[in-house]
């Protein structure tokens, strides 16, 4: 795991010739999704950064790196938003992080393969806040279903479609 000040990591000051990067909110990323991301990054040579406030086991790779942030509420989220460029993809199920990334121009996908965008993120954040207030009042609302084979397949397929789309040459006008 590298330090959050790692100079290899892209930052907002990078030149205009930016390569699309995957930013992974690794604090709560399921192991199976992490494995899918690593394989996809290697297969497509896509720079992929796993950002967490804990050690994330990753294979040695030219394309897959980790950034460690100091412990603290939302430190990983803040670093992702700070370093993501428009057109980068953020992988997270954290809705407030997703909202900030979308507002910055990044594409967002959950580890279940659900695309989050300006058309659906505000309603999802409002529902999350409502459910949180229900839970704080003692209501048992349950949580997300287990991360099983179907969720892994949906995520892998959605990620592959997105990576194929960004790899297509754009026609000249």
C-alpha positions in Angstrom: 0.0 0.0 0.0 1.4 3.4 -0.8 1.0 6.7 0.9 -1.8 9.1 -0.1 0.9 11.5 -1.3 2.1 9.0 -3.9 3.5 10.9 -6.9 2.5 8.2 -9.4 -1.2 8.9 -8.7 -3.0 11.2 -11.1 -4.0 14.5 -9.7 -6.0 17.4 -10.9 -2.8 19.2 -12.0 -2.0 16.5 -14.6 -1.7 17.5 -18.3 -4.7 17.6 -20.6 -3.8 14.3 -22.1 -5.5 12.4 -19.3 -5.9 8.6 -19.5 -9.3 7.4 -18.2 -8.7 6.0 -14.7 -10.8 3.8 -12.5 -11.0 5.0 -8.9 -12.2 2.3 -6.4 -13.7 3.2 -3.0 -11.9 0.1 -1.5 -13.0 0.6 2.1 -16.2 -1.5 1.4 -15.4 -3.1 -1.9 -16.3 -6.8 -1.8 -13.3 -9.1 -2.5 -15.0 -10.6 -5.5 -15.6 -7.1 -7.1 -11.9 -6.3 -6.3 -10.8 -9.4 -8.2 -13.0 -8.5 -11.2 -11.6 -5.0 -11.2 -8.0 -6.3 -11.1 -8.6 -8.7 -14.0 -10.3 -6.0 -16.0 -7.5 -3.5 -15.4 -4.9 -6.0 -16.4 -6.8 -7.1 -19.5 -7.5 -3.5 -20.7 -4.4 -1.8 -19.4 -6.6 0.7 -17.5 -5.0 2.6 -14.6 -6.9 1.5 -11.5 -6.5 3.0 -8.0 -7.9 1.3 -4.9 -8.2 4.0 -2.2 -8.8 2.9 1.4 -7.9 3.7 5.0 -6.8 0.1 5.5 -4.4 -2.3 3.7 -5.9 -3.7 0.5 -4.2 -6.8 -0.7 -3.5 -6.4 -4.4 -1.2 -8.3 -6.9 1.9 -6.6 -8.2 0.8 -4.8 -11.4 1.7 -1.9 -13.7 -2.0 -1.0 -13.9 -3.4 -1.6 -10.4 -2.2 0.5 -7.5 -3.3 1.3 -4.0 -3.4 4.6 -2.1 -3.6 4.6 1.7 -5.3 7.5 3.4 -5.2 8.5 7.0 -7.9 7.1 9.2 -10.8 9.4 9.4 -14.4 9.9 8.3 -14.5 10.0 4.5 -10.8 10.5 3.9 -10.8 8.0 1.1 -13.9 9.6 -0.5 -12.3 13.1 -0.3 -9.1 11.8 -2.1 -11.1 10.1 -4.8 -13.1 13.3 -5.5 -10.0 15.4 -5.4 -8.1 13.3 -7.9 -10.8 12.0 -10.3 -11.1 13.8 -13.6 -14.2 14.2 -15.8 -14.7 10.9 -17.7 -12.9 8.8 -15.0 -15.0 6.0 -13.4 -15.6 5.8 -9.7 -16.6 2.4 -8.3 -18.5 2.9 -5.1 -21.7 2.1 -3.3 -21.3 5.2 -1.1 -24.0 7.5 -2.4 -22.7 10.8 -1.1 -19.3 10.0 -2.7 -21.2 9.1 -5.9 -23.0 12.4 -5.9 -19.7 14.4 -5.5 -18.0 12.3 -8.2 -20.9 12.8 -10.6 -21.0 16.6 -10.0 -17.3 16.6 -10.9 -18.0 14.8 -14.2 -16.9 11.3 -13.3 -18.9 8.2 -14.3 -20.1 6.1 -11.3 -21.0 2.5 -11.0 -21.8 0.4 -7.9 -20.1 -2.9 -7.2 -23.4 -4.4 -8.3 -23.1 -3.0 -11.8 -25.7 -0.2 -11.3 -24.8 3.0 -13.1 -25.4 6.2 -11.0 -25.8 9.5 -12.8 -27.3 12.9 -12.6 -30.8 11.4 -13.4 -30.9 9.0 -10.5 -28.4 10.0 -7.8 -30.4 12.6 -5.9 -33.4 10.3 -5.5 -31.1 7.6 -4.2 -29.4 9.9 -1.7 -32.8 11.1 -0.5 -34.0 7.5 0.0 -30.7 6.6 1.8 -31.2 9.6 4.1 -34.9 8.6 4.7 -33.9 5.0 5.5 -31.2 6.2 7.8 -33.7 8.3 9.8 -36.0 5.3 10.0 -33.2 3.2 11.4 -32.2 5.9 13.9 -35.8 5.9 15.2 -35.5 2.2 15.9 -37.1 0.8 12.7 -35.5 -2.4 11.4 -35.1 -1.8 7.6 -32.7 -4.6 6.7 -29.7 -4.1 4.5 -28.6 -5.0 1.0 -28.8 -8.6 -0.1 -25.6 -10.7 0.0 -23.0 -10.2 -2.7 -23.5 -13.4 -4.6 -22.8 -14.9 -8.1 -25.5 -12.8 -9.7 -24.2 -9.5 -8.4 -20.7 -10.5 -9.4 -21.8 -11.3 -12.9 -23.9 -8.1 -13.2 -20.9 -6.0 -12.1 -18.4 -7.8 -14.3 -20.7 -7.4 -17.4 -21.4 -3.8 -16.7 -17.7 -3.0 -16.2 -16.8 -4.8 -19.4 -19.4 -2.9 -21.4 -18.1 0.4 -20.0 -14.4 -0.4 -20.6 -15.2 -1.5 -24.2 -17.1 1.8 -24.7 -14.2 4.0 -23.6 -11.7 1.9 -25.6 -13.5 2.5 -28.9 -12.0 5.2 -31.1 -14.2 8.3 -31.4 -15.0 9.2 -35.0 -13.6 12.5 -36.1 -16.0 15.3 -37.1 
